[in-house]
């Protein structure tokens, strides 16, 4: 039997909620969920079905410039409302 993971142990992997990730990227939580659905950022599901994101991956993506406006190309002003 595998012992339960102690979330307070130094070896425990820190998981972030979509809201926490959204604050780091300065986007809304729904955008983070869309990135996960599109496979742009990996997520895991809790037993209750909620998404969680690995902090180390999120920080790596931030360093690499993921989510920057340049990544998504120019804005089409004709579609702006």
PDB file of N, CA, C and O in Angstrom:
ATOM      1  N   UNK A   1       0.846  -1.186   0.000  1.00  0.00           N
ATOM      2  CA  UNK A   1       0.000   0.000   0.000  1.00  0.00           C
ATOM      3  C   UNK A   1       0.888   1.246   0.000  1.00  0.00           C
ATOM      4  O   UNK A   1       1.879   1.307   0.728  1.00  0.00           O
ATOM      5  N   UNK A   2       0.534   2.220  -0.807  1.00  0.00           N
ATOM      6  CA  UNK A   2       1.289   3.465  -0.904  1.00  0.00           C
ATOM      7  C   UNK A   2       0.798   4.420   0.185  1.00  0.00           C
ATOM      8  O   UNK A   2      -0.403   4.664   0.301  1.00  0.00           O
ATOM      9  N   UNK A   3       1.727   4.961   0.985  1.00  0.00           N
ATOM     10  CA  UNK A   3       1.287   5.893   2.029  1.00  0.00           C
ATOM     11  C   UNK A   3       0.792   7.196   1.415  1.00  0.00           C
ATOM     12  O   UNK A   3       1.268   7.599   0.353  1.00  0.00           O
ATOM     13  N   UNK A   4      -0.156   7.858   2.070  1.00  0.00           N
ATOM     14  CA  UNK A   4      -0.654   9.124   1.530  1.00  0.00           C
ATOM     15  C   UNK A   4       0.457  10.165   1.507  1.00  0.00           C
ATOM     16  O   UNK A   4       1.324  10.184   2.379  1.00  0.00           O
ATOM     17  N   UNK A   5       0.420  11.018   0.512  1.00  0.00           N
ATOM     18  CA  UNK A   5       1.435  12.044   0.371  1.00  0.00           C
ATOM     19  C   UNK A   5       1.147  13.186   1.335  1.00  0.00           C
ATOM     20  O   UNK A   5       0.046  13.737   1.338  1.00  0.00           O
ATOM     21  N   UNK A   6       2.120  13.537   2.143  1.00  0.00           N
ATOM     22  CA  UNK A   6       1.973  14.635   3.089  1.00  0.00           C
ATOM     23  C   UNK A   6       2.220  15.939   2.350  1.00  0.00           C
ATOM     24  O   UNK A   6       3.330  16.186   1.878  1.00  0.00           O
ATOM     25  N   UNK A   7       1.203  16.768   2.248  1.00  0.00           N
ATOM     26  CA  UNK A   7       1.340  18.002   1.479  1.00  0.00           C
ATOM     27  C   UNK A   7       2.283  19.000   2.141  1.00  0.00           C
ATOM     28  O   UNK A   7       2.656  20.000   1.527  1.00  0.00           O
ATOM     29  N   UNK A   8       2.671  18.738   3.385  1.00  0.00           N
ATOM     30  CA  UNK A   8       3.573  19.647   4.081  1.00  0.00           C
ATOM     31  C   UNK A   8       5.015  19.174   4.039  1.00  0.00           C
ATOM     32  O   UNK A   8       5.904  19.862   4.540  1.00  0.00           O
ATOM     33  N   UNK A   9       5.259  18.021   3.455  1.00  0.00           N
ATOM     34  CA  UNK A   9       6.632  17.528   3.389  1.00  0.00           C
ATOM     35  C   UNK A   9       7.410  18.340   2.357  1.00  0.00           C
ATOM     36  O   UNK A   9       6.836  18.822   1.380  1.00  0.00           O
ATOM     37  N   UNK A  10       8.726  18.492   2.577  1.00  0.00           N
ATOM     38  CA  UNK A  10       9.521  19.284   1.628  1.00  0.00           C
ATOM     39  C   UNK A  10       9.582  18.669   0.233  1.00  0.00           C
ATOM     40  O   UNK A  10       9.843  19.376  -0.740  1.00  0.00           O
ATOM     41  N   UNK A  11       9.345  17.366   0.123  1.00  0.00           N
ATOM     42  CA  UNK A  11       9.393  16.692  -1.168  1.00  0.00           C
ATOM     43  C   UNK A  11       8.067  16.769  -1.923  1.00  0.00           C
ATOM     44  O   UNK A  11       7.999  16.400  -3.095  1.00  0.00           O
ATOM     45  N   UNK A  12       7.012  17.248  -1.256  1.00  0.00           N
ATOM     46  CA  UNK A  12       5.695  17.303  -1.893  1.00  0.00           C
ATOM     47  C   UNK A  12       5.706  18.326  -3.026  1.00  0.00           C
ATOM     48  O   UNK A  12       6.233  19.430  -2.891  1.00  0.00           O
ATOM     49  N   UNK A  13       5.118  17.930  -4.127  1.00  0.00           N
ATOM     50  CA  UNK A  13       5.033  18.816  -5.287  1.00  0.00           C
ATOM     51  C   UNK A  13       3.916  19.829  -5.049  1.00  0.00           C
ATOM     52  O   UNK A  13       2.793  19.449  -4.717  1.00  0.00           O
ATOM     53  N   UNK A  14       4.215  21.092  -5.216  1.00  0.00           N
ATOM     54  CA  UNK A  14       3.202  22.131  -5.001  1.00  0.00           C
ATOM     55  C   UNK A  14       2.320  22.217  -6.233  1.00  0.00           C
ATOM     56  O   UNK A  14       2.800  22.324  -7.361  1.00  0.00           O
ATOM     57  N   UNK A  15       1.014  22.168  -5.989  1.00  0.00           N
ATOM     58  CA  UNK A  15       0.031  22.263  -7.063  1.00  0.00           C
ATOM     59  C   UNK A  15      -0.728  23.573  -6.928  1.00  0.00           C
ATOM     60  O   UNK A  15      -1.042  24.019  -5.824  1.00  0.00           O
ATOM     61  N   UNK A  16      -1.014  24.179  -8.068  1.00  0.00           N
ATOM     62  CA  UNK A  16      -1.702  25.466  -8.103  1.00  0.00           C
ATOM     63  C   UNK A  16      -3.090  25.328  -8.705  1.00  0.00           C
ATOM     64  O   UNK A  16      -3.319  24.484  -9.571  1.00  0.00           O
ATOM     65  N   UNK A  17      -4.006  26.151  -8.247  1.00  0.00           N
ATOM     66  CA  UNK A  17      -5.356  26.186  -8.806  1.00  0.00           C
ATOM     67  C   UNK A  17      -5.338  27.018 -10.092  1.00  0.00           C
ATOM     68  O   UNK A  17      -4.392  27.768 -10.331  1.00  0.00           O
ATOM     69  N   UNK A  18      -6.371  26.888 -10.911  1.00  0.00           N
ATOM     70  CA  UNK A  18      -6.450  27.737 -12.104  1.00  0.00           C
ATOM     71  C   UNK A  18      -6.402  29.232 -11.761  1.00  0.00           C
ATOM     72  O   UNK A  18      -5.810  30.015 -12.504  1.00  0.00           O
ATOM     73  N   UNK A  19      -7.008  29.628 -10.662  1.00  0.00           N
ATOM     74  CA  UNK A  19      -6.984  31.040 -10.261  1.00  0.00           C
ATOM     75  C   UNK A  19      -5.579  31.504  -9.917  1.00  0.00           C
ATOM     76  O   UNK A  19      -5.188  32.615 -10.274  1.00  0.00           O
ATOM     77  N   UNK A  20      -4.817  30.666  -9.231  1.00  0.00           N
ATOM     78  CA  UNK A  20      -3.441  31.025  -8.882  1.00  0.00           C
ATOM     79  C   UNK A  20      -2.580  31.165 -10.140  1.00  0.00           C
ATOM     80  O   UNK A  20      -1.781  32.093 -10.259  1.00  0.00           O
ATOM     81  N   UNK A  21      -2.756  30.230 -11.071  1.00  0.00           N
ATOM     82  CA  UNK A  21      -2.002  30.289 -12.328  1.00  0.00           C
ATOM     83  C   UNK A  21      -2.411  31.534 -13.119  1.00  0.00           C
ATOM     84  O   UNK A  21      -1.562  32.222 -13.686  1.00  0.00           O
ATOM     85  N   UNK A  22      -3.700  31.814 -13.151  1.00  0.00           N
ATOM     86  CA  UNK A  22      -4.204  32.980 -13.884  1.00  0.00           C
ATOM     87  C   UNK A  22      -3.581  34.273 -13.361  1.00  0.00           C
ATOM     88  O   UNK A  22      -3.219  35.148 -14.147  1.00  0.00           O
ATOM     89  N   UNK A  23      -3.456  34.398 -12.054  1.00  0.00           N
ATOM     90  CA  UNK A  23      -2.841  35.599 -11.477  1.00  0.00           C
ATOM     91  C   UNK A  23      -1.390  35.733 -11.924  1.00  0.00           C
ATOM     92  O   UNK A  23      -0.921  36.838 -12.197  1.00  0.00           O
ATOM     93  N   UNK A  24      -0.685  34.617 -11.997  1.00  0.00           N
ATOM     94  CA  UNK A  24       0.728  34.652 -12.394  1.00  0.00           C
ATOM     95  C   UNK A  24       0.890  35.102 -13.846  1.00  0.00           C
ATOM     96  O   UNK A  24       1.842  35.810 -14.175  1.00  0.00           O
ATOM     97  N   UNK A  25      -0.041  34.691 -14.715  1.00  0.00           N
ATOM     98  CA  UNK A  25       0.025  35.042 -16.138  1.00  0.00           C
ATOM     99  C   UNK A  25      -0.765  36.308 -16.475  1.00  0.00           C
ATOM    100  O   UNK A  25      -0.717  36.802 -17.602  1.00  0.00           O
ATOM    101  N   UNK A  26      -1.491  36.824 -15.484  1.00  0.00           N
ATOM    102  CA  UNK A  26      -2.339  38.005 -15.673  1.00  0.00           C
ATOM    103  C   UNK A  26      -3.411  37.769 -16.734  1.00  0.00           C
ATOM    104  O   UNK A  26      -3.611  38.567 -17.649  1.00  0.00           O
ATOM    105  N   UNK A  27      -4.085  36.642 -16.568  1.00  0.00           N
ATOM    106  CA  UNK A  27      -5.217  36.282 -17.426  1.00  0.00           C
ATOM    107  C   UNK A  27      -6.356  35.830 -16.520  1.00  0.00           C
ATOM    108  O   UNK A  27      -6.183  35.738 -15.305  1.00  0.00           O
ATOM    109  N   UNK A  28      -7.507  35.550 -17.097  1.00  0.00           N
ATOM    110  CA  UNK A  28      -8.627  35.030 -16.312  1.00  0.00           C
ATOM    111  C   UNK A  28      -8.484  33.513 -16.181  1.00  0.00           C
ATOM    112  O   UNK A  28      -7.870  32.880 -17.040  1.00  0.00           O
ATOM    113  N   UNK A  29      -9.039  32.921 -15.121  1.00  0.00           N
ATOM    114  CA  UNK A  29      -8.920  31.472 -14.927  1.00  0.00           C
ATOM    115  C   UNK A  29      -9.419  30.640 -16.113  1.00  0.00           C
ATOM    116  O   UNK A  29      -8.869  29.573 -16.386  1.00  0.00           O
ATOM    117  N   UNK A  30     -10.441  31.107 -16.813  1.00  0.00           N
ATOM    118  CA  UNK A  30     -10.971  30.366 -17.968  1.00  0.00           C
ATOM    119  C   UNK A  30      -9.899  30.207 -19.046  1.00  0.00           C
ATOM    120  O   UNK A  30      -9.867  29.189 -19.737  1.00  0.00           O
ATOM    121  N   UNK A  31      -9.027  31.194 -19.197  1.00  0.00           N
ATOM    122  CA  UNK A  31      -7.940  31.102 -20.175  1.00  0.00           C
ATOM    123  C   UNK A  31      -6.998  29.963 -19.809  1.00  0.00           C
ATOM    124  O   UNK A  31      -6.557  29.214 -20.682  1.00  0.00           O
ATOM    125  N   UNK A  32      -6.692  29.831 -18.535  1.00  0.00           N
ATOM    126  CA  UNK A  32      -5.813  28.749 -18.071  1.00  0.00           C
ATOM    127  C   UNK A  32      -6.461  27.398 -18.364  1.00  0.00           C
ATOM    128  O   UNK A  32      -5.787  26.466 -18.802  1.00  0.00           O
ATOM    129  N   UNK A  33      -7.757  27.294 -18.126  1.00  0.00           N
ATOM    130  CA  UNK A  33      -8.481  26.055 -18.421  1.00  0.00           C
ATOM    131  C   UNK A  33      -8.436  25.749 -19.916  1.00  0.00           C
ATOM    132  O   UNK A  33      -8.265  24.593 -20.303  1.00  0.00           O
ATOM    133  N   UNK A  34      -8.584  26.756 -20.746  1.00  0.00           N
ATOM    134  CA  UNK A  34      -8.513  26.556 -22.210  1.00  0.00           C
ATOM    135  C   UNK A  34      -7.125  26.089 -22.625  1.00  0.00           C
ATOM    136  O   UNK A  34      -6.998  25.215 -23.482  1.00  0.00           O
ATOM    137  N   UNK A  35      -6.074  26.667 -22.022  1.00  0.00           N
ATOM    138  CA  UNK A  35      -4.707  26.229 -22.328  1.00  0.00           C
ATOM    139  C   UNK A  35      -4.549  24.751 -21.999  1.00  0.00           C
ATOM    140  O   UNK A  35      -3.935  24.000 -22.757  1.00  0.00           O
ATOM    141  N   UNK A  36      -5.108  24.335 -20.860  1.00  0.00           N
ATOM    142  CA  UNK A  36      -5.005  22.930 -20.456  1.00  0.00           C
ATOM    143  C   UNK A  36      -5.768  22.037 -21.433  1.00  0.00           C
ATOM    144  O   UNK A  36      -5.277  20.975 -21.816  1.00  0.00           O
ATOM    145  N   UNK A  37      -6.958  22.459 -21.834  1.00  0.00           N
ATOM    146  CA  UNK A  37      -7.752  21.678 -22.784  1.00  0.00           C
ATOM    147  C   UNK A  37      -7.051  21.558 -24.127  1.00  0.00           C
ATOM    148  O   UNK A  37      -7.190  20.546 -24.814  1.00  0.00           O
ATOM    149  N   UNK A  38      -6.297  22.584 -24.505  1.00  0.00           N
ATOM    150  CA  UNK A  38      -5.577  22.588 -25.784  1.00  0.00           C
ATOM    151  C   UNK A  38      -4.220  21.895 -25.686  1.00  0.00           C
ATOM    152  O   UNK A  38      -3.523  21.748 -26.691  1.00  0.00           O
ATOM    153  N   UNK A  39      -3.845  21.472 -24.485  1.00  0.00           N
ATOM    154  CA  UNK A  39      -2.568  20.786 -24.309  1.00  0.00           C
ATOM    155  C   UNK A  39      -1.370  21.721 -24.232  1.00  0.00           C
ATOM    156  O   UNK A  39      -0.231  21.271 -24.353  1.00  0.00           O
ATOM    157  N   UNK A  40      -1.606  23.004 -24.035  1.00  0.00           N
ATOM    158  CA  UNK A  40      -0.502  23.971 -23.958  1.00  0.00           C
ATOM    159  C   UNK A  40       0.164  23.969 -22.588  1.00  0.00           C
ATOM    160  O   UNK A  40       1.321  24.367 -22.453  1.00  0.00           O
ATOM    161  N   UNK A  41      -0.564  23.521 -21.577  1.00  0.00           N
ATOM    162  CA  UNK A  41      -0.042  23.396 -20.223  1.00  0.00           C
ATOM    163  C   UNK A  41      -0.656  22.132 -19.631  1.00  0.00           C
ATOM    164  O   UNK A  41      -1.851  21.883 -19.787  1.00  0.00           O
ATOM    165  N   UNK A  42       0.158  21.344 -18.957  1.00  0.00           N
ATOM    166  CA  UNK A  42      -0.373  20.090 -18.424  1.00  0.00           C
ATOM    167  C   UNK A  42      -1.049  20.334 -17.079  1.00  0.00           C
ATOM    168  O   UNK A  42      -0.668  21.225 -16.320  1.00  0.00           O
ATOM    169  N   UNK A  43      -2.047  19.530 -16.814  1.00  0.00           N
ATOM    170  CA  UNK A  43      -2.757  19.629 -15.542  1.00  0.00           C
ATOM    171  C   UNK A  43      -3.067  18.231 -15.047  1.00  0.00           C
ATOM    172  O   UNK A  43      -3.040  17.258 -15.800  1.00  0.00           O
ATOM    173  N   UNK A  44      -3.359  18.160 -13.776  1.00  0.00           N
ATOM    174  CA  UNK A  44      -3.836  16.907 -13.206  1.00  0.00           C
ATOM    175  C   UNK A  44      -5.211  17.195 -12.616  1.00  0.00           C
ATOM    176  O   UNK A  44      -5.574  18.349 -12.390  1.00  0.00           O
ATOM    177  N   UNK A  45      -5.955  16.149 -12.376  1.00  0.00           N
ATOM    178  CA  UNK A  45      -7.294  16.304 -11.804  1.00  0.00           C
ATOM    179  C   UNK A  45      -7.299  15.779 -10.375  1.00  0.00           C
ATOM    180  O   UNK A  45      -6.703  14.743 -10.081  1.00  0.00           O
ATOM    181  N   UNK A  46      -7.970  16.498  -9.502  1.00  0.00           N
ATOM    182  CA  UNK A  46      -8.149  16.025  -8.135  1.00  0.00           C
ATOM    183  C   UNK A  46      -9.214  14.933  -8.153  1.00  0.00           C
ATOM    184  O   UNK A  46      -9.853  14.693  -9.177  1.00  0.00           O
ATOM    185  N   UNK A  47      -9.397  14.280  -7.021  1.00  0.00           N
ATOM    186  CA  UNK A  47     -10.445  13.261  -6.944  1.00  0.00           C
ATOM    187  C   UNK A  47     -11.821  13.867  -7.215  1.00  0.00           C
ATOM    188  O   UNK A  47     -12.725  13.176  -7.685  1.00  0.00           O
ATOM    189  N   UNK A  48     -11.977  15.145  -6.921  1.00  0.00           N
ATOM    190  CA  UNK A  48     -13.239  15.838  -7.171  1.00  0.00           C
ATOM    191  C   UNK A  48     -13.376  16.366  -8.589  1.00  0.00           C
ATOM    192  O   UNK A  48     -14.396  16.966  -8.930  1.00  0.00           O
ATOM    193  N   UNK A  49     -12.350  16.149  -9.428  1.00  0.00           N
ATOM    194  CA  UNK A  49     -12.414  16.559 -10.822  1.00  0.00           C
ATOM    195  C   UNK A  49     -11.884  17.956 -11.120  1.00  0.00           C
ATOM    196  O   UNK A  49     -11.992  18.433 -12.249  1.00  0.00           O
ATOM    197  N   UNK A  50     -11.315  18.609 -10.118  1.00  0.00           N
ATOM    198  CA  UNK A  50     -10.787  19.960 -10.323  1.00  0.00           C
ATOM    199  C   UNK A  50      -9.373  19.909 -10.887  1.00  0.00           C
ATOM    200  O   UNK A  50      -8.598  19.010 -10.558  1.00  0.00           O
ATOM    201  N   UNK A  51      -9.042  20.873 -11.734  1.00  0.00           N
ATOM    202  CA  UNK A  51      -7.700  20.934 -12.327  1.00  0.00           C
ATOM    203  C   UNK A  51      -6.707  21.537 -11.344  1.00  0.00           C
ATOM    204  O   UNK A  51      -7.021  22.455 -10.586  1.00  0.00           O
ATOM    205  N   UNK A  52      -5.495  20.987 -11.386  1.00  0.00           N
ATOM    206  CA  UNK A  52      -4.373  21.546 -10.642  1.00  0.00           C
ATOM    207  C   UNK A  52      -3.165  21.544 -11.560  1.00  0.00           C
ATOM    208  O   UNK A  52      -3.034  20.691 -12.438  1.00  0.00           O
ATOM    209  N   UNK A  53      -2.285  22.510 -11.346  1.00  0.00           N
ATOM    210  CA  UNK A  53      -1.122  22.700 -12.203  1.00  0.00           C
ATOM    211  C   UNK A  53       0.144  22.639 -11.364  1.00  0.00           C
ATOM    212  O   UNK A  53       0.188  23.173 -10.256  1.00  0.00           O
ATOM    213  N   UNK A  54       1.172  21.989 -11.895  1.00  0.00           N
ATOM    214  CA  UNK A  54       2.440  21.861 -11.177  1.00  0.00           C
ATOM    215  C   UNK A  54       3.162  23.210 -11.174  1.00  0.00           C
ATOM    216  O   UNK A  54       3.399  23.807 -12.224  1.00  0.00           O
ATOM    217  N   UNK A  55       3.501  23.670  -9.985  1.00  0.00           N
ATOM    218  CA  UNK A  55       4.137  24.981  -9.851  1.00  0.00           C
ATOM    219  C   UNK A  55       5.442  25.068 -10.628  1.00  0.00           C
ATOM    220  O   UNK A  55       5.727  26.097 -11.241  1.00  0.00           O
ATOM    221  N   UNK A  56       6.240  24.000 -10.610  1.00  0.00           N
ATOM    222  CA  UNK A  56       7.527  24.059 -11.319  1.00  0.00           C
ATOM    223  C   UNK A  56       7.326  24.242 -12.822  1.00  0.00           C
ATOM    224  O   UNK A  56       8.091  24.964 -13.460  1.00  0.00           O
ATOM    225  N   UNK A  57       6.306  23.597 -13.396  1.00  0.00           N
ATOM    226  CA  UNK A  57       6.030  23.767 -14.824  1.00  0.00           C
ATOM    227  C   UNK A  57       5.521  25.175 -15.121  1.00  0.00           C
ATOM    228  O   UNK A  57       5.916  25.781 -16.117  1.00  0.00           O
ATOM    229  N   UNK A  58       4.652  25.691 -14.267  1.00  0.00           N
ATOM    230  CA  UNK A  58       4.107  27.033 -14.462  1.00  0.00           C
ATOM    231  C   UNK A  58       5.235  28.062 -14.437  1.00  0.00           C
ATOM    232  O   UNK A  58       5.282  28.954 -15.284  1.00  0.00           O
ATOM    233  N   UNK A  59       6.131  27.940 -13.481  1.00  0.00           N
ATOM    234  CA  UNK A  59       7.255  28.894 -13.381  1.00  0.00           C
ATOM    235  C   UNK A  59       8.186  28.784 -14.592  1.00  0.00           C
ATOM    236  O   UNK A  59       8.702  29.789 -15.080  1.00  0.00           O
ATOM    237  N   UNK A  60       8.393  27.560 -15.069  1.00  0.00           N
ATOM    238  CA  UNK A  60       9.225  27.363 -16.262  1.00  0.00           C
ATOM    239  C   UNK A  60       8.583  28.041 -17.470  1.00  0.00           C
ATOM    240  O   UNK A  60       9.266  28.719 -18.238  1.00  0.00           O
ATOM    241  N   UNK A  61       7.277  27.859 -17.640  1.00  0.00           N
ATOM    242  CA  UNK A  61       6.568  28.479 -18.761  1.00  0.00           C
ATOM    243  C   UNK A  61       6.620  30.006 -18.678  1.00  0.00           C
ATOM    244  O   UNK A  61       6.754  30.683 -19.698  1.00  0.00           O
ATOM    245  N   UNK A  62       6.515  30.538 -17.475  1.00  0.00           N
ATOM    246  CA  UNK A  62       6.621  31.990 -17.306  1.00  0.00           C
ATOM    247  C   UNK A  62       7.991  32.485 -17.749  1.00  0.00           C
ATOM    248  O   UNK A  62       8.093  33.500 -18.438  1.00  0.00           O
ATOM    249  N   UNK A  63       9.037  31.776 -17.358  1.00  0.00           N
ATOM    250  CA  UNK A  63      10.405  32.155 -17.746  1.00  0.00           C
ATOM    251  C   UNK A  63      10.584  32.109 -19.257  1.00  0.00           C
ATOM    252  O   UNK A  63      11.310  32.924 -19.827  1.00  0.00           O
ATOM    253  N   UNK A  64       9.917  31.149 -19.907  1.00  0.00           N
ATOM    254  CA  UNK A  64      10.037  30.982 -21.356  1.00  0.00           C
ATOM    255  C   UNK A  64       9.166  31.975 -22.128  1.00  0.00           C
ATOM    256  O   UNK A  64       9.227  32.022 -23.357  1.00  0.00           O
ATOM    257  N   UNK A  65       8.363  32.761 -21.426  1.00  0.00           N
ATOM    258  CA  UNK A  65       7.523  33.750 -22.095  1.00  0.00           C
ATOM    259  C   UNK A  65       6.188  33.216 -22.572  1.00  0.00           C
ATOM    260  O   UNK A  65       5.509  33.873 -23.360  1.00  0.00           O
ATOM    261  N   UNK A  66       5.793  32.022 -22.105  1.00  0.00           N
ATOM    262  CA  UNK A  66       4.500  31.460 -22.501  1.00  0.00           C
ATOM    263  C   UNK A  66       3.384  32.406 -22.074  1.00  0.00           C
ATOM    264  O   UNK A  66       3.423  32.980 -20.985  1.00  0.00           O
ATOM    265  N   UNK A  67       2.402  32.558 -22.934  1.00  0.00           N
ATOM    266  CA  UNK A  67       1.250  33.394 -22.624  1.00  0.00           C
ATOM    267  C   UNK A  67       1.448  34.857 -22.950  1.00  0.00           C
ATOM    268  O   UNK A  67       0.556  35.675 -22.721  1.00  0.00           O
ATOM    269  N   UNK A  68       2.619  35.196 -23.487  1.00  0.00           N
ATOM    270  CA  UNK A  68       2.862  36.591 -23.855  1.00  0.00           C
ATOM    271  C   UNK A  68       2.073  36.921 -25.117  1.00  0.00           C
ATOM    272  O   UNK A  68       1.808  36.033 -25.927  1.00  0.00           O
ATOM    273  N   UNK A  69       1.699  38.169 -25.292  1.00  0.00           N
ATOM    274  CA  UNK A  69       0.923  38.541 -26.488  1.00  0.00           C
ATOM    275  C   UNK A  69       1.615  38.165 -27.797  1.00  0.00           C
ATOM    276  O   UNK A  69       0.948  37.827 -28.775  1.00  0.00           O
ATOM    277  N   UNK A  70       2.951  38.221 -27.822  1.00  0.00           N
ATOM    278  CA  UNK A  70       3.692  37.892 -29.039  1.00  0.00           C
ATOM    279  C   UNK A  70       3.471  36.439 -29.466  1.00  0.00           C
ATOM    280  O   UNK A  70       3.497  36.123 -30.656  1.00  0.00           O
ATOM    281  N   UNK A  71       3.256  35.566 -28.492  1.00  0.00           N
ATOM    282  CA  UNK A  71       3.073  34.147 -28.797  1.00  0.00           C
ATOM    283  C   UNK A  71       1.825  33.904 -29.641  1.00  0.00           C
ATOM    284  O   UNK A  71       1.795  32.979 -30.454  1.00  0.00           O
ATOM    285  N   UNK A  72       0.810  34.719 -29.455  1.00  0.00           N
ATOM    286  CA  UNK A  72      -0.459  34.490 -30.124  1.00  0.00           C
ATOM    287  C   UNK A  72      -0.621  35.295 -31.402  1.00  0.00           C
ATOM    288  O   UNK A  72      -1.662  35.217 -32.054  1.00  0.00           O
ATOM    289  N   UNK A  73       0.387  36.063 -31.766  1.00  0.00           N
ATOM    290  CA  UNK A  73       0.352  36.798 -33.021  1.00  0.00           C
ATOM    291  C   UNK A  73      -0.354  38.129 -32.897  1.00  0.00           C
ATOM    292  O   UNK A  73      -0.789  38.517 -31.813  1.00  0.00           O
ATOM    293  N   UNK A  74      -0.467  38.830 -34.022  1.00  0.00           N
ATOM    294  CA  UNK A  74      -1.082  40.159 -34.003  1.00  0.00           C
ATOM    295  C   UNK A  74      -2.578  40.078 -33.727  1.00  0.00           C
ATOM    296  O   UNK A  74      -3.241  39.094 -34.054  1.00  0.00           O
ATOM    297  N   UNK A  75      -3.081  41.129 -33.123  1.00  0.00           N
ATOM    298  CA  UNK A  75      -4.507  41.214 -32.820  1.00  0.00           C
ATOM    299  C   UNK A  75      -5.235  41.708 -34.059  1.00  0.00           C
ATOM    300  O   UNK A  75      -4.816  42.681 -34.686  1.00  0.00           O
ATOM    301  N   UNK A  76      -6.327  41.036 -34.410  1.00  0.00           N
ATOM    302  CA  UNK A  76      -7.162  41.459 -35.535  1.00  0.00           C
ATOM    303  C   UNK A  76      -8.140  42.504 -35.007  1.00  0.00           C
ATOM    304  O   UNK A  76      -9.139  42.159 -34.375  1.00  0.00           O
ATOM    305  N   UNK A  77      -7.855  43.773 -35.263  1.00  0.00           N
ATOM    306  CA  UNK A  77      -8.667  44.878 -34.746  1.00  0.00           C
ATOM    307  C   UNK A  77     -10.105  44.834 -35.255  1.00  0.00           C
ATOM    308  O   UNK A  77     -11.001  45.358 -34.593  1.00  0.00           O
ATOM    309  N   UNK A  78     -10.346  44.224 -36.412  1.00  0.00           N
ATOM    310  CA  UNK A  78     -11.705  44.180 -36.957  1.00  0.00           C
ATOM    311  C   UNK A  78     -12.615  43.289 -36.122  1.00  0.00           C
ATOM    312  O   UNK A  78     -13.838  43.419 -36.186  1.00  0.00           O
ATOM    313  N   UNK A  79     -12.022  42.374 -35.331  1.00  0.00           N
ATOM    314  CA  UNK A  79     -12.827  41.479 -34.498  1.00  0.00           C
ATOM    315  C   UNK A  79     -12.994  42.012 -33.085  1.00  0.00           C
ATOM    316  O   UNK A  79     -13.759  41.453 -32.299  1.00  0.00           O
ATOM    317  N   UNK A  80     -12.289  43.083 -32.756  1.00  0.00           N
ATOM    318  CA  UNK A  80     -12.407  43.665 -31.418  1.00  0.00           C
ATOM    319  C   UNK A  80     -13.754  44.361 -31.297  1.00  0.00           C
ATOM    320  O   UNK A  80     -14.221  45.014 -32.230  1.00  0.00           O
ATOM    321  N   UNK A  81     -14.366  44.208 -30.131  1.00  0.00           N
ATOM    322  CA  UNK A  81     -15.675  44.855 -29.948  1.00  0.00           C
ATOM    323  C   UNK A  81     -15.591  46.042 -29.046  1.00  0.00           C
ATOM    324  O   UNK A  81     -16.602  46.696 -28.790  1.00  0.00           O
TER     325      UNK A  81
END
